[in-house]
């Protein structure tokens, strides 16, 4: 079964039997539940507006037709913005004064996957309670369709890429003159999705005239595993080493909300350090609080405290980070997977914002990408998993771990995280499988992995 209903929406592989996959019948039910619920939330008005945007994956056009038709059948006006990044769609919801939005993207998942990511009227993801209400509505089929006189309208508006770029260009901390004078040479890998349509335009308008991209055509037939990790990015890294005339490389996932950086020598900058670098620049100019999730690098905390500001750790998940950012008045935040959330732009991960701020900071520093990376404390994160038998009392195990390490700094808002003076380990229960994910960080990969496996041995001794 690959149909997953969670706080981030509905995700699954295309094809198969109803109830098991992301197929047309289940798409209709999911969209119906979401729209019916949104109507109740926004006050029961007869007609509302929903924005729909999609990445370039192969199933996108089919899914879009089903989604748009279902919304119209429920009496909702649809603004279809076509091929668009996740942050572009989030912005369009606000600019259209819509009651919500649906992004058709499975993010970093392979080509056979797609998903419905559900937004509220602020262009932000639904919170846990809202998502649960939508799932409940879907399971009980608590929705009704409109009669022939109350069907929704359908509008295409493909202008939002440029509106997104204009917003980025107008950010106070984006210095187009500095970027233009630096005469950067930039490499891109857009993994055959919507980054290939918007990022060259962004770079050109930021004053970067020397751009070379690979996997730029938005076919949705991804040239490599779409998650922007070092093991998947050999082509762009080899190109940069071979040609030797680039200042920096940028890689995005299919929906352009995660940003990975490649140094001028073809080495990985480190996905955890995208947010750290942006935060360093932002905090120099607008001191304030920061937020990332519990599984993100400690380097953000170190940088934040360097400027006399306060760092807060949130539960894993973009909506949880955004909530914590609002509660603490954070000036910058995000996730260690390359997700930058800059509230002066909007409350969502945005690779375009990250690129503009990184290039500005790099231009002002006058440093190479590798030299900029060397400015920050070095940490390594190891990722492991504990496979358990179905029915294992995972919550009980986590409670025992928490008790065992009660003399350390323990956080239990999302699993159990144990902070030691010079390292940490975070254990999280999977929502879909009988496993515990184990993330650990230290100053060397060997030490990080050893810490994770030490805790794993403790868990195994309990089962």
Buried (B, 14 or more C-beta within 10 A) or exposed (E): EBBBBBBBBBBBBBEBEEEBBBBBEBBBBBBBBBBBBBBEBBEEEEBBBBBBBBBBBBBBBBBBEBBBBBBBBBBBBBBBBBBBBBBBBBBBBBBBEBBBBBBBBBBBBEBBBBBBBBBBBBBBBBBBEBBBBBBEBBEEEBBEBBEEEEBBEBEEBEEBBBBBBEBBBEBEBBBBEBBBEBEBBBBBBBBBBBBBBBBBBBBEBBBBEEBBBBBBBBBBEBBBBBBBBBEBBEEBBEBBBEEEEBBBBBBBBBBBBBBBBBBBEBBBBBBBBBBBBBBBBBBEEEEBBBBBBBBBBBBBBBBBEEBEBBBBBBBBBBBBBBBBBBEBEBBBBBBBBBBBBBBBBBBBBBBBBBBBBBBBBBBBBEBBBBEBBEEBBEBBBBEBBBEBEEEBEBEEBBEBBBEBBEEBEBBEEBBBBBBEEEBBBBBBBBEEEBBBBBBBBBBEBEBBBBBBBEBBEBBEEEE
